[in-house]
Amino acid sequence: MKAVVVYESLWGNTAAIARAIAEGIGEGTPALSTAEATPDALEGVDLIVAGAPVLGFSLPTDTIRSSIEKGEPKAPARPDMSHPSMRSWLDSLPKGTGRSASFETRIWWSPGGCTKGINKRAGHAGYEPIGKGERFIVTDRYGPLRDGEIERARAWGMELAKTAG
Ligand SMILES: Cc1cc2nc3c(=O)[nH]c(=O)nc-3n(C[C@H](O)[C@H](O)[C@H](O)COP(=O)(O)O)c2cc1C
């Protein structure tokens, strides 16, 4: 089974979870940003695991991304805008056949989320979602991840490999 983990991540939390999921799925599974996950990188893929941060209660839009780029003076670092939003990546994903799984990073109490939007778009592209998706928790607005989330992501990756494999 060929699996690829794809992420959008402005401050690195979602990227760290993506790398842990990829480790859990198994050796050789890449964790790629939406810029790196080109059609070539997806050639022959059976499972796409896609994740994004919840921003403004939803899968990040271009509007919230540009407002973050202009105005988050209290952020510990500049947001990484080097790769496109997961929303636009999924909307331009070439049609394929396979399975998908979704995850999000978020504050525990927030309404809204990303996984529904990811599942809907991946399904449209021909990658049938496995389950509702998984949430990984940060302790504050910009992170860090709550203790134990990296281990939980690795374990979830192992489970996904069993389900899809
Ligand atoms: C402008 C902004 C809006 C956010 N909105 C939400 C939100 O609506 N719900 C939520 O759970 N977390 C929200 N967060 C927290 C982020 O989802 C969280 O920090 C996430 O892990 C960031 O992921 P990244 O480091 O991969 O960019 C927000 C953070 C920022 C900076």
The ligand as an ORCA input file, in Angstrom:
! r2SCAN-3c Opt
* xyz 0 1
  C      -5.819     33.339     13.764
  C      -6.026     32.014     14.445
  C      -7.295     31.464     14.471
  C      -7.511     30.232     15.111
  N      -8.779     29.730     15.120
  C      -9.005     28.560     15.766
  C     -10.319     28.009     15.814
  O     -11.290     28.566     15.306
  N     -10.491     26.836     16.463
  C      -9.436     26.166     17.057
  O      -9.661     25.098     17.626
  N      -8.193     26.654     17.012
  C      -7.938     27.820     16.384
  N      -6.666     28.312     16.316
  C      -5.554     27.501     16.863
  C      -4.872     26.705     15.747
  O      -5.773     25.797     15.155
  C      -3.705     25.875     16.294
  O      -2.730     26.698     16.859
  C      -3.091     24.983     15.235
  O      -2.450     23.913     15.870
  C      -2.077     25.706     14.366
  O      -1.525     24.740     13.511
  P      -0.147     24.965     12.737
  O       0.930     25.180     13.767
  O       0.063     23.706     12.000
  O      -0.343     26.159     11.868
  C      -6.420     29.543     15.724
  C      -5.141     30.109     15.679
  C      -4.927     31.332     15.080
  C      -3.552     31.908     15.062
*
